[in-house]
Amino acid sequence: MADRMDRKPAAMQYLKDNRRFIWESERNGWRNYYLYDLSGKQLAVLTNNTSFESANIVKVDETAGVMYYMARDGDNYMKMQLHRVGLDGKGDVRLTDPKYNHSVGNCGGAAGEAAAAHRLLRRRCRTWEAGGGCGISPDNKFVVEVYQTHDQPASTQIIDASGKVLTQLANADTTKFDSSASRRSRCTHTKQPTARRHSTGRSLSIEF
């Protein structure tokens, strides 16, 4: 079970029976999640992403047999997306629009170090995160989420279990900004060396 290829200590989260746990690993070169028991036996590959990173776990619902997690598979790597996957590793689906960066209030299911690092990064980047509580309803039928881009301020909406937008809860009023001489931030792509891990030969920069 040892992940000698990992570049940092892996995060883990125990399930309610305290006999199984979710293990974070970069064994395939990308951050993913795996389900193990205490004997070290791998029970399931929960996420098997090979072109983008899995990020923090948002919610684990053992009764429903699903896990919600964020991943960097928007139309650029900075845009976080909400996924749902079965605890057997099947049925992974993205629930959010890849044109936007999304944030969903954590339901106590984030895996230790990964979640802490993610929150610290969001604070440093001054990205507003959805509320302080769980953003997914107890029956998993509804999700309250915040979406935004580099040039579009945060708005809050409710989506259903399929990702369909049900209603808008809050939208930023940019009337005064739009009527001023202020310039919106711009997103540009520049070529970078491809020797870095996970590099696609492109990087994203934002001008404010």
PyMOL CGO cylinders between C-alpha atoms (Angstrom):
from pymol import cmd
from pymol.cgo import CYLINDER

trace = [
    CYLINDER, 0.00, 0.00, 0.00, 2.96, 2.29, 0.43, 0.3, 1, 1, 1, 1, 1, 1,
    CYLINDER, 2.96, 2.29, 0.43, 3.04, 5.08, -2.15, 0.3, 1, 1, 1, 1, 1, 1,
    CYLINDER, 3.04, 5.08, -2.15, 6.73, 5.66, -2.66, 0.3, 1, 1, 1, 1, 1, 1,
    CYLINDER, 6.73, 5.66, -2.66, 6.01, 7.86, -5.65, 0.3, 1, 1, 1, 1, 1, 1,
    CYLINDER, 6.01, 7.86, -5.65, 4.04, 10.38, -3.62, 0.3, 1, 1, 1, 1, 1, 1,
    CYLINDER, 4.04, 10.38, -3.62, 5.76, 13.73, -3.23, 0.3, 1, 1, 1, 1, 1, 1,
    CYLINDER, 5.76, 13.73, -3.23, 4.15, 14.60, 0.10, 0.3, 1, 1, 1, 1, 1, 1,
    CYLINDER, 4.15, 14.60, 0.10, 2.49, 12.78, 3.01, 0.3, 1, 1, 1, 1, 1, 1,
    CYLINDER, 2.49, 12.78, 3.01, -0.83, 11.39, 1.80, 0.3, 1, 1, 1, 1, 1, 1,
    CYLINDER, -0.83, 11.39, 1.80, -4.12, 12.48, 3.37, 0.3, 1, 1, 1, 1, 1, 1,
    CYLINDER, -4.12, 12.48, 3.37, -6.58, 9.88, 4.62, 0.3, 1, 1, 1, 1, 1, 1,
    CYLINDER, -6.58, 9.88, 4.62, -10.14, 9.84, 5.90, 0.3, 1, 1, 1, 1, 1, 1,
    CYLINDER, -10.14, 9.84, 5.90, -11.75, 6.99, 7.84, 0.3, 1, 1, 1, 1, 1, 1,
    CYLINDER, -11.75, 6.99, 7.84, -15.28, 5.82, 7.10, 0.3, 1, 1, 1, 1, 1, 1,
    CYLINDER, -15.28, 5.82, 7.10, -17.76, 5.31, 9.92, 0.3, 1, 1, 1, 1, 1, 1,
    CYLINDER, -17.76, 5.31, 9.92, -16.85, 1.68, 10.55, 0.3, 1, 1, 1, 1, 1, 1,
    CYLINDER, -16.85, 1.68, 10.55, -13.23, 2.71, 11.25, 0.3, 1, 1, 1, 1, 1, 1,
    CYLINDER, -13.23, 2.71, 11.25, -12.18, -0.29, 9.17, 0.3, 1, 1, 1, 1, 1, 1,
    CYLINDER, -12.18, -0.29, 9.17, -12.01, 1.44, 5.80, 0.3, 1, 1, 1, 1, 1, 1,
    CYLINDER, -12.01, 1.44, 5.80, -10.45, 4.69, 4.79, 0.3, 1, 1, 1, 1, 1, 1,
    CYLINDER, -10.45, 4.69, 4.79, -10.02, 6.95, 1.77, 0.3, 1, 1, 1, 1, 1, 1,
    CYLINDER, -10.02, 6.95, 1.77, -6.40, 7.41, 0.78, 0.3, 1, 1, 1, 1, 1, 1,
    CYLINDER, -6.40, 7.41, 0.78, -5.04, 10.25, -1.32, 0.3, 1, 1, 1, 1, 1, 1,
    CYLINDER, -5.04, 10.25, -1.32, -2.22, 9.28, -3.67, 0.3, 1, 1, 1, 1, 1, 1,
    CYLINDER, -2.22, 9.28, -3.67, -0.31, 10.55, -6.68, 0.3, 1, 1, 1, 1, 1, 1,
    CYLINDER, -0.31, 10.55, -6.68, 0.87, 7.09, -7.73, 0.3, 1, 1, 1, 1, 1, 1,
    CYLINDER, 0.87, 7.09, -7.73, -0.23, 7.59, -11.35, 0.3, 1, 1, 1, 1, 1, 1,
    CYLINDER, -0.23, 7.59, -11.35, 1.26, 11.08, -11.50, 0.3, 1, 1, 1, 1, 1, 1,
    CYLINDER, 1.26, 11.08, -11.50, -2.04, 12.79, -10.64, 0.3, 1, 1, 1, 1, 1, 1,
    CYLINDER, -2.04, 12.79, -10.64, -3.79, 13.28, -7.32, 0.3, 1, 1, 1, 1, 1, 1,
    CYLINDER, -3.79, 13.28, -7.32, -6.54, 10.68, -6.91, 0.3, 1, 1, 1, 1, 1, 1,
    CYLINDER, -6.54, 10.68, -6.91, -8.48, 8.88, -4.16, 0.3, 1, 1, 1, 1, 1, 1,
    CYLINDER, -8.48, 8.88, -4.16, -8.51, 5.19, -3.26, 0.3, 1, 1, 1, 1, 1, 1,
    CYLINDER, -8.51, 5.19, -3.26, -10.52, 3.10, -0.78, 0.3, 1, 1, 1, 1, 1, 1,
    CYLINDER, -10.52, 3.10, -0.78, -8.58, 0.72, 1.51, 0.3, 1, 1, 1, 1, 1, 1,
    CYLINDER, -8.58, 0.72, 1.51, -9.24, -1.46, 4.52, 0.3, 1, 1, 1, 1, 1, 1,
    CYLINDER, -9.24, -1.46, 4.52, -7.01, -1.73, 7.58, 0.3, 1, 1, 1, 1, 1, 1,
    CYLINDER, -7.01, -1.73, 7.58, -5.21, -4.77, 6.22, 0.3, 1, 1, 1, 1, 1, 1,
    CYLINDER, -5.21, -4.77, 6.22, -3.85, -2.62, 3.41, 0.3, 1, 1, 1, 1, 1, 1,
    CYLINDER, -3.85, -2.62, 3.41, -6.10, -4.18, 0.78, 0.3, 1, 1, 1, 1, 1, 1,
    CYLINDER, -6.10, -4.18, 0.78, -7.27, -1.80, -1.93, 0.3, 1, 1, 1, 1, 1, 1,
    CYLINDER, -7.27, -1.80, -1.93, -11.05, -2.04, -2.17, 0.3, 1, 1, 1, 1, 1, 1,
    CYLINDER, -11.05, -2.04, -2.17, -11.69, 0.48, -4.93, 0.3, 1, 1, 1, 1, 1, 1,
    CYLINDER, -11.69, 0.48, -4.93, -10.11, 3.15, -7.10, 0.3, 1, 1, 1, 1, 1, 1,
    CYLINDER, -10.11, 3.15, -7.10, -12.46, 6.01, -6.33, 0.3, 1, 1, 1, 1, 1, 1,
    CYLINDER, -12.46, 6.01, -6.33, -11.05, 8.46, -8.86, 0.3, 1, 1, 1, 1, 1, 1,
    CYLINDER, -11.05, 8.46, -8.86, -8.89, 7.56, -11.82, 0.3, 1, 1, 1, 1, 1, 1,
    CYLINDER, -8.89, 7.56, -11.82, -8.19, 10.95, -13.35, 0.3, 1, 1, 1, 1, 1, 1,
    CYLINDER, -8.19, 10.95, -13.35, -5.17, 11.01, -15.67, 0.3, 1, 1, 1, 1, 1, 1,
    CYLINDER, -5.17, 11.01, -15.67, -5.38, 14.48, -17.19, 0.3, 1, 1, 1, 1, 1, 1,
    CYLINDER, -5.38, 14.48, -17.19, -6.33, 16.67, -14.21, 0.3, 1, 1, 1, 1, 1, 1,
    CYLINDER, -6.33, 16.67, -14.21, -5.95, 16.76, -10.43, 0.3, 1, 1, 1, 1, 1, 1,
    CYLINDER, -5.95, 16.76, -10.43, -8.57, 15.68, -7.93, 0.3, 1, 1, 1, 1, 1, 1,
    CYLINDER, -8.57, 15.68, -7.93, -8.84, 18.31, -5.19, 0.3, 1, 1, 1, 1, 1, 1,
    CYLINDER, -8.84, 18.31, -5.19, -10.61, 18.35, -1.83, 0.3, 1, 1, 1, 1, 1, 1,
    CYLINDER, -10.61, 18.35, -1.83, -13.37, 15.95, -0.80, 0.3, 1, 1, 1, 1, 1, 1,
    CYLINDER, -13.37, 15.95, -0.80, -16.61, 17.85, -0.17, 0.3, 1, 1, 1, 1, 1, 1,
    CYLINDER, -16.61, 17.85, -0.17, -18.87, 15.10, 1.16, 0.3, 1, 1, 1, 1, 1, 1,
    CYLINDER, -18.87, 15.10, 1.16, -18.88, 11.36, 1.75, 0.3, 1, 1, 1, 1, 1, 1,
    CYLINDER, -18.88, 11.36, 1.75, -22.37, 9.84, 2.04, 0.3, 1, 1, 1, 1, 1, 1,
    CYLINDER, -22.37, 9.84, 2.04, -21.88, 6.21, 3.02, 0.3, 1, 1, 1, 1, 1, 1,
    CYLINDER, -21.88, 6.21, 3.02, -25.62, 5.48, 3.09, 0.3, 1, 1, 1, 1, 1, 1,
    CYLINDER, -25.62, 5.48, 3.09, -26.02, 6.62, -0.50, 0.3, 1, 1, 1, 1, 1, 1,
    CYLINDER, -26.02, 6.62, -0.50, -22.65, 5.15, -1.40, 0.3, 1, 1, 1, 1, 1, 1,
    CYLINDER, -22.65, 5.15, -1.40, -21.29, 8.31, -3.01, 0.3, 1, 1, 1, 1, 1, 1,
    CYLINDER, -21.29, 8.31, -3.01, -18.46, 10.80, -2.62, 0.3, 1, 1, 1, 1, 1, 1,
    CYLINDER, -18.46, 10.80, -2.62, -18.45, 14.41, -3.79, 0.3, 1, 1, 1, 1, 1, 1,
    CYLINDER, -18.45, 14.41, -3.79, -15.13, 16.00, -4.59, 0.3, 1, 1, 1, 1, 1, 1,
    CYLINDER, -15.13, 16.00, -4.59, -13.64, 18.95, -6.43, 0.3, 1, 1, 1, 1, 1, 1,
    CYLINDER, -13.64, 18.95, -6.43, -11.35, 18.59, -9.44, 0.3, 1, 1, 1, 1, 1, 1,
    CYLINDER, -11.35, 18.59, -9.44, -9.36, 20.85, -11.74, 0.3, 1, 1, 1, 1, 1, 1,
    CYLINDER, -9.36, 20.85, -11.74, -11.11, 19.95, -14.98, 0.3, 1, 1, 1, 1, 1, 1,
    CYLINDER, -11.11, 19.95, -14.98, -12.69, 23.21, -16.00, 0.3, 1, 1, 1, 1, 1, 1,
    CYLINDER, -12.69, 23.21, -16.00, -11.79, 24.78, -19.33, 0.3, 1, 1, 1, 1, 1, 1,
    CYLINDER, -11.79, 24.78, -19.33, -8.51, 25.69, -17.63, 0.3, 1, 1, 1, 1, 1, 1,
    CYLINDER, -8.51, 25.69, -17.63, -6.82, 24.14, -14.60, 0.3, 1, 1, 1, 1, 1, 1,
    CYLINDER, -6.82, 24.14, -14.60, -7.71, 27.06, -12.32, 0.3, 1, 1, 1, 1, 1, 1,
    CYLINDER, -7.71, 27.06, -12.32, -11.45, 26.37, -12.60, 0.3, 1, 1, 1, 1, 1, 1,
    CYLINDER, -11.45, 26.37, -12.60, -12.53, 23.93, -9.91, 0.3, 1, 1, 1, 1, 1, 1,
    CYLINDER, -12.53, 23.93, -9.91, -15.46, 21.60, -10.65, 0.3, 1, 1, 1, 1, 1, 1,
    CYLINDER, -15.46, 21.60, -10.65, -17.76, 19.50, -8.45, 0.3, 1, 1, 1, 1, 1, 1,
    CYLINDER, -17.76, 19.50, -8.45, -17.83, 15.74, -9.14, 0.3, 1, 1, 1, 1, 1, 1,
    CYLINDER, -17.83, 15.74, -9.14, -19.86, 12.85, -7.75, 0.3, 1, 1, 1, 1, 1, 1,
    CYLINDER, -19.86, 12.85, -7.75, -18.58, 9.27, -7.78, 0.3, 1, 1, 1, 1, 1, 1,
    CYLINDER, -18.58, 9.27, -7.78, -19.72, 6.01, -6.20, 0.3, 1, 1, 1, 1, 1, 1,
    CYLINDER, -19.72, 6.01, -6.20, -17.75, 4.53, -3.32, 0.3, 1, 1, 1, 1, 1, 1,
    CYLINDER, -17.75, 4.53, -3.32, -17.13, 1.62, -5.68, 0.3, 1, 1, 1, 1, 1, 1,
    CYLINDER, -17.13, 1.62, -5.68, -15.38, 4.02, -8.07, 0.3, 1, 1, 1, 1, 1, 1,
    CYLINDER, -15.38, 4.02, -8.07, -18.16, 3.89, -10.66, 0.3, 1, 1, 1, 1, 1, 1,
    CYLINDER, -18.16, 3.89, -10.66, -20.30, 6.61, -12.20, 0.3, 1, 1, 1, 1, 1, 1,
    CYLINDER, -20.30, 6.61, -12.20, -17.93, 9.56, -11.85, 0.3, 1, 1, 1, 1, 1, 1,
    CYLINDER, -17.93, 9.56, -11.85, -19.73, 12.62, -13.22, 0.3, 1, 1, 1, 1, 1, 1,
    CYLINDER, -19.73, 12.62, -13.22, -18.97, 16.35, -13.29, 0.3, 1, 1, 1, 1, 1, 1,
    CYLINDER, -18.97, 16.35, -13.29, -21.92, 18.39, -12.02, 0.3, 1, 1, 1, 1, 1, 1,
    CYLINDER, -21.92, 18.39, -12.02, -20.80, 21.94, -12.76, 0.3, 1, 1, 1, 1, 1, 1,
    CYLINDER, -20.80, 21.94, -12.76, -20.23, 24.14, -15.80, 0.3, 1, 1, 1, 1, 1, 1,
    CYLINDER, -20.23, 24.14, -15.80, -16.56, 24.02, -16.86, 0.3, 1, 1, 1, 1, 1, 1,
    CYLINDER, -16.56, 24.02, -16.86, -16.70, 27.65, -18.04, 0.3, 1, 1, 1, 1, 1, 1,
    CYLINDER, -16.70, 27.65, -18.04, -16.65, 28.78, -14.40, 0.3, 1, 1, 1, 1, 1, 1,
    CYLINDER, -16.65, 28.78, -14.40, -14.67, 28.24, -11.21, 0.3, 1, 1, 1, 1, 1, 1,
    CYLINDER, -14.67, 28.24, -11.21, -16.93, 26.69, -8.56, 0.3, 1, 1, 1, 1, 1, 1,
    CYLINDER, -16.93, 26.69, -8.56, -16.84, 26.37, -4.79, 0.3, 1, 1, 1, 1, 1, 1,
    CYLINDER, -16.84, 26.37, -4.79, -19.12, 24.33, -2.54, 0.3, 1, 1, 1, 1, 1, 1,
    CYLINDER, -19.12, 24.33, -2.54, -19.29, 24.45, 1.25, 0.3, 1, 1, 1, 1, 1, 1,
    CYLINDER, -19.29, 24.45, 1.25, -17.48, 21.48, 2.81, 0.3, 1, 1, 1, 1, 1, 1,
    CYLINDER, -17.48, 21.48, 2.81, -19.60, 18.85, 4.55, 0.3, 1, 1, 1, 1, 1, 1,
    CYLINDER, -19.60, 18.85, 4.55, -16.90, 17.53, 6.84, 0.3, 1, 1, 1, 1, 1, 1,
    CYLINDER, -16.90, 17.53, 6.84, -15.63, 15.05, 4.28, 0.3, 1, 1, 1, 1, 1, 1,
    CYLINDER, -15.63, 15.05, 4.28, -12.38, 16.69, 3.25, 0.3, 1, 1, 1, 1, 1, 1,
    CYLINDER, -12.38, 16.69, 3.25, -9.23, 14.68, 3.71, 0.3, 1, 1, 1, 1, 1, 1,
    CYLINDER, -9.23, 14.68, 3.71, -7.00, 16.41, 6.25, 0.3, 1, 1, 1, 1, 1, 1,
    CYLINDER, -7.00, 16.41, 6.25, -3.94, 17.96, 4.70, 0.3, 1, 1, 1, 1, 1, 1,
    CYLINDER, -3.94, 17.96, 4.70, -5.42, 18.29, 1.22, 0.3, 1, 1, 1, 1, 1, 1,
    CYLINDER, -5.42, 18.29, 1.22, -8.40, 20.27, 2.52, 0.3, 1, 1, 1, 1, 1, 1,
    CYLINDER, -8.40, 20.27, 2.52, -6.27, 22.51, 4.74, 0.3, 1, 1, 1, 1, 1, 1,
    CYLINDER, -6.27, 22.51, 4.74, -3.89, 23.29, 1.90, 0.3, 1, 1, 1, 1, 1, 1,
    CYLINDER, -3.89, 23.29, 1.90, -6.81, 23.96, -0.42, 0.3, 1, 1, 1, 1, 1, 1,
    CYLINDER, -6.81, 23.96, -0.42, -8.42, 26.41, 2.02, 0.3, 1, 1, 1, 1, 1, 1,
    CYLINDER, -8.42, 26.41, 2.02, -5.11, 28.20, 2.57, 0.3, 1, 1, 1, 1, 1, 1,
    CYLINDER, -5.11, 28.20, 2.57, -4.62, 28.55, -1.17, 0.3, 1, 1, 1, 1, 1, 1,
    CYLINDER, -4.62, 28.55, -1.17, -8.10, 29.96, -1.63, 0.3, 1, 1, 1, 1, 1, 1,
    CYLINDER, -8.10, 29.96, -1.63, -7.50, 32.54, 1.12, 0.3, 1, 1, 1, 1, 1, 1,
    CYLINDER, -7.50, 32.54, 1.12, -4.21, 33.60, -0.42, 0.3, 1, 1, 1, 1, 1, 1,
    CYLINDER, -4.21, 33.60, -0.42, -5.85, 33.94, -3.82, 0.3, 1, 1, 1, 1, 1, 1,
    CYLINDER, -5.85, 33.94, -3.82, -8.68, 35.92, -2.20, 0.3, 1, 1, 1, 1, 1, 1,
    CYLINDER, -8.68, 35.92, -2.20, -11.28, 33.64, -3.71, 0.3, 1, 1, 1, 1, 1, 1,
    CYLINDER, -11.28, 33.64, -3.71, -14.60, 33.77, -1.92, 0.3, 1, 1, 1, 1, 1, 1,
    CYLINDER, -14.60, 33.77, -1.92, -15.70, 30.31, -0.78, 0.3, 1, 1, 1, 1, 1, 1,
    CYLINDER, -15.70, 30.31, -0.78, -19.29, 29.24, -0.42, 0.3, 1, 1, 1, 1, 1, 1,
    CYLINDER, -19.29, 29.24, -0.42, -20.58, 29.85, 3.08, 0.3, 1, 1, 1, 1, 1, 1,
    CYLINDER, -20.58, 29.85, 3.08, -19.21, 28.15, 6.14, 0.3, 1, 1, 1, 1, 1, 1,
    CYLINDER, -19.21, 28.15, 6.14, -21.40, 25.05, 6.17, 0.3, 1, 1, 1, 1, 1, 1,
    CYLINDER, -21.40, 25.05, 6.17, -22.27, 22.08, 4.00, 0.3, 1, 1, 1, 1, 1, 1,
    CYLINDER, -22.27, 22.08, 4.00, -23.29, 23.07, 0.48, 0.3, 1, 1, 1, 1, 1, 1,
    CYLINDER, -23.29, 23.07, 0.48, -25.01, 19.76, -0.30, 0.3, 1, 1, 1, 1, 1, 1,
    CYLINDER, -25.01, 19.76, -0.30, -28.44, 18.87, 1.08, 0.3, 1, 1, 1, 1, 1, 1,
    CYLINDER, -28.44, 18.87, 1.08, -28.75, 15.80, 3.36, 0.3, 1, 1, 1, 1, 1, 1,
    CYLINDER, -28.75, 15.80, 3.36, -30.56, 13.85, 0.62, 0.3, 1, 1, 1, 1, 1, 1,
    CYLINDER, -30.56, 13.85, 0.62, -28.03, 14.98, -2.03, 0.3, 1, 1, 1, 1, 1, 1,
    CYLINDER, -28.03, 14.98, -2.03, -30.80, 16.39, -4.21, 0.3, 1, 1, 1, 1, 1, 1,
    CYLINDER, -30.80, 16.39, -4.21, -29.58, 19.99, -4.09, 0.3, 1, 1, 1, 1, 1, 1,
    CYLINDER, -29.58, 19.99, -4.09, -26.24, 21.80, -4.11, 0.3, 1, 1, 1, 1, 1, 1,
    CYLINDER, -26.24, 21.80, -4.11, -25.65, 25.45, -3.19, 0.3, 1, 1, 1, 1, 1, 1,
    CYLINDER, -25.65, 25.45, -3.19, -22.59, 26.61, -5.08, 0.3, 1, 1, 1, 1, 1, 1,
    CYLINDER, -22.59, 26.61, -5.08, -20.71, 29.77, -5.96, 0.3, 1, 1, 1, 1, 1, 1,
    CYLINDER, -20.71, 29.77, -5.96, -19.47, 30.26, -9.51, 0.3, 1, 1, 1, 1, 1, 1,
    CYLINDER, -19.47, 30.26, -9.51, -17.22, 32.93, -10.99, 0.3, 1, 1, 1, 1, 1, 1,
    CYLINDER, -17.22, 32.93, -10.99, -14.46, 33.63, -13.51, 0.3, 1, 1, 1, 1, 1, 1,
    CYLINDER, -14.46, 33.63, -13.51, -11.43, 35.91, -13.56, 0.3, 1, 1, 1, 1, 1, 1,
    CYLINDER, -11.43, 35.91, -13.56, -13.60, 38.73, -14.98, 0.3, 1, 1, 1, 1, 1, 1,
    CYLINDER, -13.60, 38.73, -14.98, -17.04, 37.79, -13.61, 0.3, 1, 1, 1, 1, 1, 1,
    CYLINDER, -17.04, 37.79, -13.61, -17.77, 38.32, -9.90, 0.3, 1, 1, 1, 1, 1, 1,
    CYLINDER, -17.77, 38.32, -9.90, -19.11, 35.53, -7.72, 0.3, 1, 1, 1, 1, 1, 1,
    CYLINDER, -19.11, 35.53, -7.72, -22.76, 34.51, -7.95, 0.3, 1, 1, 1, 1, 1, 1,
    CYLINDER, -22.76, 34.51, -7.95, -24.63, 31.87, -5.95, 0.3, 1, 1, 1, 1, 1, 1,
    CYLINDER, -24.63, 31.87, -5.95, -27.04, 29.32, -7.35, 0.3, 1, 1, 1, 1, 1, 1,
    CYLINDER, -27.04, 29.32, -7.35, -28.77, 26.03, -6.58, 0.3, 1, 1, 1, 1, 1, 1,
    CYLINDER, -28.77, 26.03, -6.58, -28.26, 23.02, -8.82, 0.3, 1, 1, 1, 1, 1, 1,
    CYLINDER, -28.26, 23.02, -8.82, -29.90, 19.61, -8.65, 0.3, 1, 1, 1, 1, 1, 1,
    CYLINDER, -29.90, 19.61, -8.65, -28.35, 16.14, -8.53, 0.3, 1, 1, 1, 1, 1, 1,
    CYLINDER, -28.35, 16.14, -8.53, -27.81, 16.16, -12.29, 0.3, 1, 1, 1, 1, 1, 1,
    CYLINDER, -27.81, 16.16, -12.29, -26.14, 19.56, -12.29, 0.3, 1, 1, 1, 1, 1, 1,
    CYLINDER, -26.14, 19.56, -12.29, -29.17, 21.40, -13.70, 0.3, 1, 1, 1, 1, 1, 1,
    CYLINDER, -29.17, 21.40, -13.70, -29.44, 25.00, -12.48, 0.3, 1, 1, 1, 1, 1, 1,
    CYLINDER, -29.44, 25.00, -12.48, -32.66, 25.44, -10.50, 0.3, 1, 1, 1, 1, 1, 1,
    CYLINDER, -32.66, 25.44, -10.50, -32.45, 29.02, -9.28, 0.3, 1, 1, 1, 1, 1, 1,
    CYLINDER, -32.45, 29.02, -9.28, -30.11, 31.95, -8.75, 0.3, 1, 1, 1, 1, 1, 1,
    CYLINDER, -30.11, 31.95, -8.75, -29.75, 33.00, -5.12, 0.3, 1, 1, 1, 1, 1, 1,
    CYLINDER, -29.75, 33.00, -5.12, -27.43, 36.00, -5.42, 0.3, 1, 1, 1, 1, 1, 1,
    CYLINDER, -27.43, 36.00, -5.42, -25.74, 37.96, -8.19, 0.3, 1, 1, 1, 1, 1, 1,
    CYLINDER, -25.74, 37.96, -8.19, -23.14, 40.69, -7.85, 0.3, 1, 1, 1, 1, 1, 1,
    CYLINDER, -23.14, 40.69, -7.85, -24.23, 44.16, -8.98, 0.3, 1, 1, 1, 1, 1, 1,
    CYLINDER, -24.23, 44.16, -8.98, -21.46, 45.50, -11.23, 0.3, 1, 1, 1, 1, 1, 1,
    CYLINDER, -21.46, 45.50, -11.23, -23.37, 48.54, -12.47, 0.3, 1, 1, 1, 1, 1, 1,
    CYLINDER, -23.37, 48.54, -12.47, -21.07, 51.08, -10.83, 0.3, 1, 1, 1, 1, 1, 1,
    CYLINDER, -21.07, 51.08, -10.83, -17.97, 49.18, -11.86, 0.3, 1, 1, 1, 1, 1, 1,
    CYLINDER, -17.97, 49.18, -11.86, -19.12, 48.88, -15.47, 0.3, 1, 1, 1, 1, 1, 1,
    CYLINDER, -19.12, 48.88, -15.47, -19.87, 52.60, -15.64, 0.3, 1, 1, 1, 1, 1, 1,
    CYLINDER, -19.87, 52.60, -15.64, -16.44, 53.52, -14.26, 0.3, 1, 1, 1, 1, 1, 1,
    CYLINDER, -16.44, 53.52, -14.26, -13.15, 53.65, -16.10, 0.3, 1, 1, 1, 1, 1, 1,
    CYLINDER, -13.15, 53.65, -16.10, -11.93, 50.52, -14.32, 0.3, 1, 1, 1, 1, 1, 1,
    CYLINDER, -11.93, 50.52, -14.32, -10.70, 47.67, -16.47, 0.3, 1, 1, 1, 1, 1, 1,
    CYLINDER, -10.70, 47.67, -16.47, -11.70, 44.07, -15.94, 0.3, 1, 1, 1, 1, 1, 1,
    CYLINDER, -11.70, 44.07, -15.94, -8.96, 41.50, -15.44, 0.3, 1, 1, 1, 1, 1, 1,
    CYLINDER, -8.96, 41.50, -15.44, -7.79, 39.62, -18.52, 0.3, 1, 1, 1, 1, 1, 1,
    CYLINDER, -7.79, 39.62, -18.52, -6.79, 36.01, -18.91, 0.3, 1, 1, 1, 1, 1, 1,
    CYLINDER, -6.79, 36.01, -18.91, -3.87, 35.19, -21.21, 0.3, 1, 1, 1, 1, 1, 1,
    CYLINDER, -3.87, 35.19, -21.21, -2.12, 31.96, -22.20, 0.3, 1, 1, 1, 1, 1, 1,
    CYLINDER, -2.12, 31.96, -22.20, 1.66, 31.77, -22.59, 0.3, 1, 1, 1, 1, 1, 1,
    CYLINDER, 1.66, 31.77, -22.59, 4.00, 28.98, -23.63, 0.3, 1, 1, 1, 1, 1, 1,
    CYLINDER, 4.00, 28.98, -23.63, 6.07, 27.36, -20.89, 0.3, 1, 1, 1, 1, 1, 1,
    CYLINDER, 6.07, 27.36, -20.89, 8.68, 24.54, -20.86, 0.3, 1, 1, 1, 1, 1, 1,
    CYLINDER, 8.68, 24.54, -20.86, 7.10, 21.09, -20.86, 0.3, 1, 1, 1, 1, 1, 1,
    CYLINDER, 7.10, 21.09, -20.86, 9.54, 19.46, -18.42, 0.3, 1, 1, 1, 1, 1, 1,
    CYLINDER, 9.54, 19.46, -18.42, 7.32, 20.12, -15.41, 0.3, 1, 1, 1, 1, 1, 1,
    CYLINDER, 7.32, 20.12, -15.41, 5.10, 17.38, -14.03, 0.3, 1, 1, 1, 1, 1, 1,
    CYLINDER, 5.10, 17.38, -14.03, 1.62, 17.46, -15.58, 0.3, 1, 1, 1, 1, 1, 1,
    CYLINDER, 1.62, 17.46, -15.58, 2.63, 20.29, -17.92, 0.3, 1, 1, 1, 1, 1, 1,
    CYLINDER, 2.63, 20.29, -17.92, 0.65, 20.68, -21.11, 0.3, 1, 1, 1, 1, 1, 1,
    CYLINDER, 0.65, 20.68, -21.11, 3.09, 23.17, -22.53, 0.3, 1, 1, 1, 1, 1, 1,
    CYLINDER, 3.09, 23.17, -22.53, 0.80, 26.05, -21.56, 0.3, 1, 1, 1, 1, 1, 1,
    CYLINDER, 0.80, 26.05, -21.56, 0.31, 28.18, -18.50, 0.3, 1, 1, 1, 1, 1, 1,
    CYLINDER, 0.31, 28.18, -18.50, -2.37, 30.62, -17.51, 0.3, 1, 1, 1, 1, 1, 1,
    CYLINDER, -2.37, 30.62, -17.51, -1.73, 34.12, -16.22, 0.3, 1, 1, 1, 1, 1, 1,
    CYLINDER, -1.73, 34.12, -16.22, -4.16, 36.77, -15.06, 0.3, 1, 1, 1, 1, 1, 1,
    CYLINDER, -4.16, 36.77, -15.06, -3.69, 40.52, -15.36, 0.3, 1, 1, 1, 1, 1, 1,
    CYLINDER, -3.69, 40.52, -15.36, -5.51, 42.78, -12.89, 0.3, 1, 1, 1, 1, 1, 1,
]
cmd.load_cgo(trace, "trace")
